[in-house]
Amino acid sequence: MALGHHDDTIDNVSDNEHFQTVLARGLADPARRRLLRGGLGLSAASVLPLVTACASDSTGGLRALAEPAAAAKLSFGAVGKSLLDTVVLPTGYTARVLHATGDSLDSALAAYSNLGTEIDDWSRRIGDHHDGVDIFYVGASGGYSAAATSRAVLAVNHESSADAHFFHPAGQTSGSSTGLKFDQFGSWDGGVRPELESLKEINHHGVSIVELNLDSAGKVTGYKQDSAYNRRITPQTVVDIRGPIAHLANIRQMMVTRFDTTGATARGTLNNCGMGKTPWGTYLTCEENWAVYWNMPSGSTLPDAKTIASRKRYGVASTAPAGSTGKLLGQGWYTAPNDTNFRFSRFNVAASGASAVDDFRNEPNTFGFNVEIDPCAPGSTPAKRVAMGRFAHEAAVCSAPVAGKQLAFYMGCDSRNEYIYKFVSAAAWDPADIGGGMAAGNKYLDEGKLYVARFSDDGTGQWLELSYDAPAIRAYTVYAFANQADVFVNARHAADAVGATKMDRPEWGAVNPANGEVYFCLTNNNSTNRTPSSTNAANPRAYTDSDGKKSSGNPNGHIIRFRESGGLSTATGFQWDIFVFGAEEDADADNVNISRLTANNSLSSPDGLWFSPSSGILWIQTDDGAFTDELNCCLFAAVPGEVGDGGAYTVLNTQGSSTGIQRTFVGGLLGEARLKRFLIGPKGSEITGITETADGTVLLVNVQHPGEGTAAIGTASNFTFESQWPGNGVSAGASGYGPAGRPRSATLVITRTDGGKIAR
């Protein structure tokens, strides 16, 4: 998730219990202390052999623990802290840029200037804010192959437009009489937006698909311009609206707009963050911060009360501003001229017509989904999978496919106080569907059940089905559900109704291929929502970082994990604990740095998660604002354990007050798994999105928004940059790519100099 979109706005104002309430009540009973595990450890000096770590017992003392043999997989030396404007890797590794923002898919298109002077509409250039990513091998017939071949394509998500001013010579502009322009986070001043600026800003969102150049050993040497597989999915791309047959008519009724009065299709995808890869070989791109792009112009006719209630729960514009000037949310695209095919007016969501067929009041209903794309079939039409729910999707990770068993997809809703969801397919997995493309997606993703998680006091949890037949949903008064389609499209309201547990910004998830356990990042919380006495936090810590950024609440976040009952994707119960707590290494070891992190593995705000199929290593990526006075965002390698391997621990939460509140939980275990810092990104960047080639010798990692939030807005002469990566030429390999000046997001290709597996 891009830092520019992090704010304190909370759309979940339900009375549902927060995770901290569960901890405060249930963990006070010693007989029920089986909940949390806090711990990865690492030798303080990465050049030394791995040593036995220690764990805290319930009294705060330390006890020796056996070190797992699996720790030997992390053979690289951990990198120390860095604030350099470059990519830092361990000795013995190299990195180079595969592609960066603005690179062209076609040789006929001019190379990127990095001056904002492009006059094309960006529909054939690599998008911006690289995020989720995965690789797809191409078989002899041209479609997806589950086995490695000599051809492959790469799909990359593009998340945010927070610094779209880099795409124009003098930044984003408008015709406002106030003379104001956009600030670095995209606040609009209410004036008319130029056509070309608007097209560039719209089309750099979405997904970029390129064919990779592979050498005889399967190594990635670049990407192939002019390939028939090269493709952009943008906010203008026509997509199908799909869902359960029994509810499809009602679903499409909620998608009716002036563009498609039947609701059978919609246009495009926005703010694509986490992702998922299906067992049959398609790509699920997740729409996250999609809610901020629409406007209600001054004097607009408001939609009906039910639509307004829906919009408020999702953060979509539900009122019109009092005037036409001043800083406003959104990009103001609806004001641009030459509105061919409603490409701009669709972002005006006022009820300006006689009914929904006459305007775009329903346009926000067409966003907030997992969008399925077949990267190996460039002529295929993407589909929005409505049965998987509508929210701020972050990741859609599939359970280990077992022939004859149903599939589960685990999904986070990335906002403070939101929930973790699961979709279970109605169809049982058939390996014959590998390579089945969008037809297989129709089979497994259109029919199924949607659940949301409730975490209980004793370390167990429940999956609560979001069904229109549930009494709590029928009785819910904040939003009046009409049918099951309404439940899918307003899944946040439905989760409120059944009493799901509020979590702390659930972001990327990952499934451990060794045991099927599911991991989720809970990235952070702030002091507005998290105090020692409050019940709106997702973990047992409330503290203040007294140095540097001086953040309060739970600024460093943690990672939760759970195991389905019986190991079944269809289970409605699970066990859970905490895998690792983020912290600065010099923080209070008893109450903050519970996982005993060191200078070589301290981390903050875990965001991305991914298990390597070749090594079983868990890769952790950070999107941080609390620890960046000492450390740019990073990529870590960890060796996982299993749910329930922790011990009892007690913290005293004070957050600056003289009197504290004790929280007792199970955690503090060190030595069970290992954690090392592998990569540090350039200034202002987020490290997010990761995949590898089939043999594990090439790692592909995304670097998003280097230099975010540091550019002055105005004329080209007063742009200032904290980062100029990757065109800054600071070091060989991972920088010096393309024209210098403005920073660019990019995909890295990382290899070992000896050609071996990345981590072992």
N, C-alpha and C positions, 0 to 999 in steps of 0.2 A: 504494500500500500504506500503510495507516495506521501512524503511528509507534508507536502503542501496542502493536503486535504485532511490533515489531522486537526480536529478542533474539539471543543468541549460539548458540542451539541449532542444531546441524548434524545433519540426518538422513542425509546422504550420507557414509558412512564407508568407501566403496569405495576401492580403490587406483588408480582411474583417474587418468590424468595431469591435472594442473591446467594451465590456460592459461599460468601462469608457467613451468612446466617446458618447454613448447614454446618460449617466448621465450628462456629461458636457453640451451637447446641449439641451436636452429636459427638464432637471430639472431647468435650469436657468429661465424658464418661470413659474411663480408662479401658473398659471392656470393649469399647467400640473403636479403639485407635488403630485402625488398619487402613488409613486413608492415603497418606501422602508419602512420596519418596522424593527427597531433595538432592539427588546427588551424583554428579559426575566429578571425578577427581583427576589431577594430572600433576606429575612432578613439576616442581617450581622451575627447574632448569631443563629445557627441552633437550639439551645435549647429553644429559645423563640417561642411564638405563631407566626403564619404567620401574617404579618402586611401589611397594605396598602403601595404599592410602589409608586414611582413618575416617571413622564416622562418629558423629555425636550420639551419645545415648540420651535417654530422657532427662538426665540431670545436667546435660551440657558438657559432660566429660567426653573424652575421645577413646575409642576402642579400635584395635587393629582389625582389618578385614582382609580376607583373601583376595588376591587380584585375579581377575579372569584371564584365562589363556587368550581370549579373543583380543585383548588389548594389544597384542603383538601386531595386529593388522595395521595399526597407525605407526608406520615405520618412518614417516617424515618428521623432521624437526619443526616444532611449532614456531610460528613467526611471532615476534614481539610486537609491541604497539607501534602504530604509525599514524601520522597526520599528513603524510606526503600526498601530493596530487598525482598519484600513480597507483598501479596495482602491485602489491607486494605478495610474493610467493616464497615457499621454502626453497632452500638450495636444491638444485636438481630438477626444477620445474620451469617451464617457459609458458608464456601466454601471448597470443596475438589476437587482433580484432578480426572477426569473421565479417560482420557488417555493423554499420552504425546508422543512426537517424539520418534519413534523407538519401541514403544510397539507392541507386536505381535498380529496378528489376530488369530493365531492358537496355541494351547497348546504345540504342538510338536516343535515349534520354540523357540530357547533359549531366555530367558529374555534379555532385552536390557542392555548392559554393561556400556554404557555412557563413553566408552574408545576408541571408533572407531574400535574395534577389530572384529566386525561382518563380517562374510565371505559369508552371503547370499546376494541376489541382491536387497533386500528391497521391493520386490513386494508383500510381505505379512506382512509388518510392517506399522504402522501408519506413515503417511508422516510428513513433517516438515512445519514450518511457518503456523500454523492453522489460517484460515481466515473465510470466509463465512461458515454458518452452518444452518441446519434446521432439524426438527424432522418429521418423517413420521410414522403414526400408521398403523399397519398391520391388515387387516380384517380376517374374518374366512376362506376365500378362499386363503389367503396368499398374496393377493395384497393390494393396498392402501385403507385405510379407512379414510373418512373425519371426522369421529367421533372417540373419544378416545377409545382405546381397551387395553387389557392387554399386548400387544406386540408392540414394536416400534423399528425403526432403526434411526440412526443419520448419516447424511452426512456432512462431513467437507472438506472444500477446503484447499489446501496447495499452498502457493503463491511463495516463493522465495528460491533461493539457495545462497543467499548472504553470509551465513556463513557455507557453506558445509564442511569447514575444520574440524568441530566438528565430522564428521562422520568417520574420519580416524585417526589412532594413532598419526601421526605427522602433520596433516593438509593436504590440497590438494598438490599433487606433480606432477611433470612432468619430462621428461627426457632431459630437456634443458641443453645444455652445459654451459649456463650462471650460472646455479645453483640457479636461481631465483625460487621462489614459488609464490603461490597466495597471494594477500593481503586480508584484511578482507572483501572486497567487490567483490571478485571473479575475479580480473584482472589476466589474464593468461599470462604466459611468453613465450608461443610458442612451448614448448616441447611436447613430446608424453605423452598422458595421460594413466595411467594404466587402464586395463579393469575393475577390480572390483570397483575402485574409480568411474569410469564413470558410471557404472551401478547403484551404490548407489545414485549418484547425480541425475541421470535421474529419477529414480523410486521414490524418495521421493517427487516429484512433483505430482500434480493431485488431486485426491479425495479419502478419506477414508470413507467407509460405514461400520458401525458396528451395531449389534443388541444390544439394551439396556437391562439391567436387571431392571425390574420394580417390586416394591413391591405391596402389595394388595391395597395400597392407590394411586398407580400410580407414586410414587416417584422413581427417578433414583438412583439405588444403585451401578451401575457399568456397564460394557459392557461384553457381552457373547463371550468368545473365542470359536472357532470352529463352530459358527453359520453358517448356509447355506447362510445367508444374508451378512456375512462379505465379503468385496470386496474391491479391490483397482483398481481405474481407473488411469493409469499412462501414461506417454508420449509414451509408447509402445503399449497401448491398441488399437485394431482396432476399428475405428468409421466410421459411415456412413456420407457421404456428402449429405445433403438434401437442397432442395430449390424449388421454384415454378416450376411446371411441364413445363411451357412454356419456361423457361430459364435454365432448369436443364442441358441440354447438353452443353451449353456454360459455365455454372458454373463448371462442371466437367472437361471441357477442360482446365480450368485454374488451376486445381488440379492435373493434370497428373504428375506422377513421375515414377522413376524406380521401386518403390515398387508396385504401382498400375497404370498401363499404361492406364486404363480407367478413372481414377479420381473419381471412385465411392466410394472409401474408402480412409481414411488417418489413421495416427497413433497418437492417444493420445491427451493429453491436457497439457498445460504448464502454470505455473504462475497463478494459480487459485485464484482469489481475491474475489470480491463481488459475490452475487448469487441472485437467485430468486426462488420462489416456484410457480408452476402453479396451477390453480384452479382444474385441473384434478389429481394432486398429483405427479408430477415429479419435478426434481431438475434441475435448470439451473445454471451451473457453468460458471463463466465469465473469459475469458482469458485476462489478463491485460498486464503485462510486458513481453510479449512473444517475442518481437522483438530482444532481445539481445543475443540469443542463437546460432545464425548462424555465420559461418566464411567464408571468401573468402581467401584461402591460398595464400601466395606469389606466383606471377606468374600466377594466375588464369585467365582463359578466362572469360571475363565479359558477362553477359546476354545482351539482346537487350536494346536499349535506353528506351523503354517504361517500361520494368521491373525495370530498374534502377530508373526511375522517381517514380514508385510505391514504391520501397524500401526506397527511401529518405524521402518520406512523412510519412513512418511508422517507421523510425529509424533502418531498417534492413541493414546489411552489403551490400554495393553497390560497394565497391572498395576493392582491395587487398592491404595488407600492403606492404611497401617497402622492408621489410626484415622479417626474421622468428623469430627474437628475440625482446625483449622489451615487455612492458605491453600491452596486447591486450584485446579487448572486447570478451565476450563469455567464455565458459568453455573449449573449445578445445576438446570436446568429439569426434569429427570426426577423431581424430588421434589415438584413442584406437584400439588395435589389436582384432582379432577374430570377425570380422564384420558380424556375423550371421544375415541374413535377413536385411542387411543394417542398423542395429540398431545404428551404430555410423556414418557411412559415410553420412547418411541423413542430418547431420548438416553442411556438406560442400555444399554450395549453388552456387558454380561456374558452369558455362556452359561448363562442361568438355566433354560432349557427343555431338553427331551429332544433337540431338534434346532433348526435355524435357523428352521423354521416356527413355533416356539413363543416366539421372543424377537427381539431386535434386534441380535444379534452381527454381522450383515451390513450394518447400517445405514450405517456409514462407507463401505462399498463403493459406495453410491449417490451419493457426492459426490466432487468433484474433476474435474469434466468441463466441457466447453463445453455450454451449454444453449441450444438454439435456440428463439426466440420469434418469432411473427409479429405485430408491433405493429399491423398494419392489419387483423387478423382477430381481434377480441376473443373470439370463441368457440372459437378453436383451442387445442389442447393442446400445451404446450411439450414438447420432447424432449431427453433427454440423449444426446449423440452419442459413444458409447463408443469407436468406432473412432479418434477423435481423441486417445485416451489419457487416463489419469487421473493428474493431478499437481496442483500448485498453479498453476493456469492464470492467466496474465497476458497478455492480448491473444490474438487469433486473426485475424490480418490476411491478407487474400486477395491473391494475385498479380493482376496486371492481367488481366482475363478476355479471352481471345482465342477467337473461334469455332473450334470443332474441336480445341481444345487443352485438356488437363486443367488443373484448378485446384489451386493450392498454398495452404495456410493455414499461416502461421508463428506459433509459439507459444513463449512463455517460461515457465519454471517458477521462480516468484519465491521463491528462497531461496538463501542462500550455498552455493556449490559445486554448484549444480544446472545444468540443461542447456537448450539451445535445440532445439526440435522442429519438424518439418514433417509435415503430412498432405497427401497428394496423392490427389485424387479418382480413382476408376476411370473415371468418366464424363467425356467431353469436353464443354466448355461449349457450350451452345446458347442464343443470346440469346432464343429463343422461351420460355425458362423464366423470364424476368423477370416478376415478379408471381405466380410459381407457388407461393409460400407453403411450407408444411411439406412438401407433396408433392415440391417441388423439393429441399428439404433431405434428404429420404429418398434421392433420386437421387444427390446429390453428396457427402453426408456419411456415409452408412452404409457405402459400399463404397469402399475405397481402401487406401493403404499409409501406415504411420506410420514416420517416420524421426527420428533424433537426430543432432546435429552433432558431428563431430570436427575440431578445428582443427590443421592440420599446420604443420611448421616453416617452410615456404617461402612462406607466404602463401596456400596453397590449403587446402581443406577437403573433407571427405567427409560425405555423408548416409548413415548406417548404418541399414539397415532393421531395424525391430523385428519380427522374424518368428520364430515358434516353430520354423521350420526352420533357423534360424541355429545352427551348432554351438556357438557361445559361449553362447547361451541354453539350449540343451539340456544343456550341461555345467555350468551355473551352480549352485552348491551353497548359496549364502546363502538362496535362495528356490527351491523346486522347482516350476518351471512345468509345468502339466498340459496346456495347449493354447493356442491363439492368444487365446482370450478372457482367459486368465490374463495374457497379455502386455499386452493393452490395459489391464486393470484394475490391473496392477502395472507400469506403464510405467517408473517410476523404477528398479525392480530390473532390468528388461530393458535400460535404458540403461546401468546399471552393467555389466551382463554383456558388452555389445558394446564397451565401452571408449570411451564418449563423453567429451568434454572438459568438465571441471568449469568452470563460469563463475561470475561474481560477481553473483549476484542478477539474472538476466535478467528484466526487467520488460516494459514496453510495447514493441511493435514497430510499424514503419510501412513501407509500400512506396512508393518514389518513383515517382509516375506518369510522370515524364519518361523514366526509363530502367529501371524495374523493380527497382532495387537495394533491398535490405532493410536496415533499421536496427533496432538493439535497444539499449535502455538497460541498462547494467550499473551498477547504482545506487551501490553502495559495498561496502566490506569493512572489517573491523576488525582490530586487532592480534592478536587471538586466532588468526585464520586467515591473516594476511598479515604476514610479516616479510621482510626482504631475502633471507634464506637459505631461506625456505620455498618450497614449490611449490604452495601452495593459493590463489594469487591469480589474478585474471583480467586482469591488466595489468602493465606493467613498472615501476610505481611502488610503493615502500614508503617512507612518510615520516611525520613527525609534525608536526601543526599546533601550533606552539609558543605560539600565543596563543588567547584566547577559550576555545573548547570543548576544546582540547588533545587532539584525536582523533588516533589513530595507525592505521596500516594503509594503506588506500586510502579515506579517508573521503569524498572528493569524487566518486568514480566517473567514468565516461566512457561514450561511445556507440560501439558497434561497428557495422560495416556489411559486407555481402557481396553479391557478384554471382554469380548462378547461371551455370554453364558453358553457353555458347551462349544465355543468356537464357531457358532453358527451365524451366518449373515442375517438370518431371519429372527434371531433372538430378540426378545423384548426386555432383557435384563443384561447388565454388565457390571464388572468390577473396575475400579479406577484408582489411580494415584498420581503423584507428581513426579515427573522424570528429572527435571533440573530447574533450579531457580537462577535467573539472571541476577548479576550483582557486580559491582566493582570489587576488585580483589582486596582493597583496604577497608571495605565496609565491615560493620560489626558482624563478626563471625557467628555469634549466637543467634542474632535476630534478623540479619539481612543476607549475608553471604553464607547461607546455610549449606550450600553445595561445595563450600571451601574452594572457590575458584581462585586461580593465581593470575599473575601478570601475563601468563602465556595462554590462558583460556577464559579470562573474564569476558563476559558478554552482557549485552543489554538489548532488550526488545527483540526477542526471537520472532521471526516473521515467516520465513520460508522453511519447508521441510521436504526432504526427499530421501528415500532409501535406494541405494545402489543395488540393482539386481545382481551385479557381478561380485560384489564384496560383502553385501549386507550392512555396510556402513550407513549410518544416518547422517546426512548433511543438513546443517542448520545455518540459515542465513538471517542477517539482522537488518532491521529498518529502525534506526535509533535516533533519538534526539536528546537523550539524557546523559550519555557517556561520551558524546562526540567532542568534548573539550580535551579528551585524552586519546581517543581512538576513533578512526573512521569505521564505517560499517564493514562487516566481515562475513566470511564463510568458515564454518567449523565442521570438523569431522568427529563423530561420536560412535562408540560401540554400544549398542543398546543392551538392556537386560530384559526384565519381564515385570509385569505388574505384581506388586506385593512383596518386592524384595527390600523394602525399607525398614526403618526402626522408629521408635517413638522419639519425639522432639518437642520442645516448648520454646516459643518466642515471646518476647515482651514488646508489644507495639506501643510506641509513644508518639511518634510523628511530631516532635517538638514540645510535647506537653510534659509536665512534671509527673503526672500519673499515667500509668500505662495499663493496657489490657492484655492479659495473657491469652495466647492461642496454643493449644496443644494439638499435635498432629503426628502422624507417622512420617518420618523423613530424615534427612541428614546423612544418609548412607553414602559413603565414598568408597571408591575402589572397585565397585561392581562394574563400572563401565569407565571408559576413557573419553576424554574430550580434548581436542587440540585445535588451535586456530590455524587455518590453512591459508587463507587469503584475506587481504585487506584492500578495500577499494579506494578510489581517489576521493578527494574532498567533496563533501556534500552529497555523495552517492548513496544509494541503497543497493545492497546485493540481493538479488531476487531472481528466481528461475534457474533451474539446473537440470541437466540430463547428461547422458554419456553414450558413447558408441557401444555396440553389443559386447565387445571384448573388454570394456572398461579401461581402455588405454587413452581415450580422449574425453575430457570433461568440457561441457559447454555451459557457461555461466553468464548470466546477464548482469550488467551494470546499469542502473537506472538513475536518471536525473543528476549526474555529477554537477556540483555547484548550485544545487537547488536553493532558491530563496535569496540569492546574493546579487542578482543583476539589478542595476538601477534602470528604471524605465524612462524613456524619453527619446532623444535622438540617438543615432548610431554612435555618435562621438562620446556619449556619456554612459554607454554600457560598461559595467564593471563585472568581473567574474572571479569568484573564489576558485573556480576550476576552469581549466581549458582542455581537460582530458576528453578524448584521446589524441587530440592533435597538438599536444604541448611538447612532445619530444623529450620528456623528462628522462625516460629510460627506454632501452631497446625492448622490442617485442610487444609489450602491453600498452604502449603509447606511441606517439609519432604517427598516428594513422590519420590520413586525410588532412584537409586544410586546418590550420591552427586558428584560434580565436574563441569562438563560442563553444561551450561544452556540448557533448552529444552522448546519448545513451548508446549502448553497444552490446553485442554478444561476443564473449571471449571464447577462444579455443585454447584449452590448457592441456599440455602433455608433459610427460617425464622426458628428460633428456636421454634416458636409456631406453625409451620406447615401451617401458613396462606399464602395468596397471597403475592408475593414479594413486590409489591408497591401498595398502596391503599390510 
